[in-house]
């Protein structure tokens, strides 16, 4: 009995838990994204073509019927989730004039890869767009040991850029 109890205690102490850690609230992200400017909550209903492009970008089906976002003038802000290794990462992406203004990690739930939250990584996305293949127009340097988290952030950034093009806010900039 003592051996079983000791084995259970050791197994729980050795296995790292993937506790969710919130780095930024939704409200703080939106305030920063719009620099205090008034913004409006919106919905983008996804049609078949949009879902196909989302699947191309994410490399898996995107099952949502609609995506909530916020917009003002020629700017949109998206709060999207993508799986890192096993758990979702909540990522905020602000897009203006077809380019990324900012990327912030709002919540991270994995046990590894949390380094993607730091500005040395997220600032690489500033002024990045997507090409006709929905690939980011700038190479984003990875982080050793955080490969899956890096991929997740890159996919969400590309998806937010594409979704921005499907809104009236993108059209108002032209």
NORZI-V938021 format. One record per pair of residues at least 24 apart in sequence whose ideal C-beta (glycine too) atoms are under 8 Angstrom apart, sorted by the first residue. I is the first residue (numbers start at 0). GAP is how many residues later the second one is. Records with the same first field share a line. If there is no record, write none. Layout:
I = GAP / GAP
This chain:
15 = 95
16 = 94
17 = 68 / 69 / 91 / 92 / 93
18 = 90
19 = 87 / 88 / 89
20 = 86 / 87 / 88 / 93
21 = 84 / 85
22 = 81 / 82 / 83 / 84 / 85 / 94
23 = 68 / 80 / 81 / 82
24 = 81
25 = 53 / 66 / 80
28 = 48 / 50 / 63 / 75 / 77
29 = 40 / 47 / 62
31 = 62 / 70 / 72
32 = 37 / 42 / 44 / 59 / 61 / 68 / 69
33 = 36 / 38 / 41 / 43 / 60
36 = 35 / 36
37 = 34
38 = 31 / 32 / 33 / 36 / 38
39 = 30 / 31 / 32
40 = 27 / 28 / 29
41 = 26 / 27 / 28 / 29 / 34 / 125
42 = 24 / 25 / 26
43 = 24 / 25 / 119 / 122 / 123
49 = 113 / 116
52 = 81 / 109
53 = 105 / 108 / 109
55 = 78
56 = 77 / 98 / 101 / 102 / 105
57 = 24 / 97 / 101
58 = 96
61 = 97
66 = 96
68 = 94 / 98
70 = 96 / 97 / 98
71 = 97
72 = 96 / 99 / 100
73 = 95 / 96 / 98 / 99
74 = 26 / 94
75 = 84 / 87 / 88 / 91 / 93 / 94
77 = 78 / 81 / 82 / 85 / 86
78 = 27
79 = 76 / 79 / 80
80 = 75
81 = 70 / 71 / 73 / 74
82 = 69
83 = 24 / 25 / 26 / 29 / 64 / 65 / 68
84 = 25 / 27 / 28 / 63 / 64
85 = 24
88 = 27 / 60 / 63 / 64 / 67
90 = 61 / 62 / 65 / 66
92 = 32 / 63 / 64 / 67 / 68
94 = 65 / 66 / 69
95 = 77
96 = 76
97 = 31 / 63 / 66 / 67 / 72 / 75
98 = 28 / 29 / 30 / 62
99 = 25 / 26 / 27 / 28 / 29 / 57 / 60 / 61
100 = 25
101 = 24
102 = 50 / 54
104 = 48
107 = 41
109 = 38 / 39
111 = 33 / 34 / 37
112 = 30 / 32 / 33 / 34 / 35 / 36 / 37
113 = 32 / 35
114 = 28 / 30 / 31 / 34
115 = 27 / 30 / 33 / 34 / 36 / 37
120 = 29 / 32
121 = 31
124 = 28 / 32
127 = 29 / 33
128 = 32
129 = 28 / 31 / 32
133 = 24 / 27 / 28
135 = 25
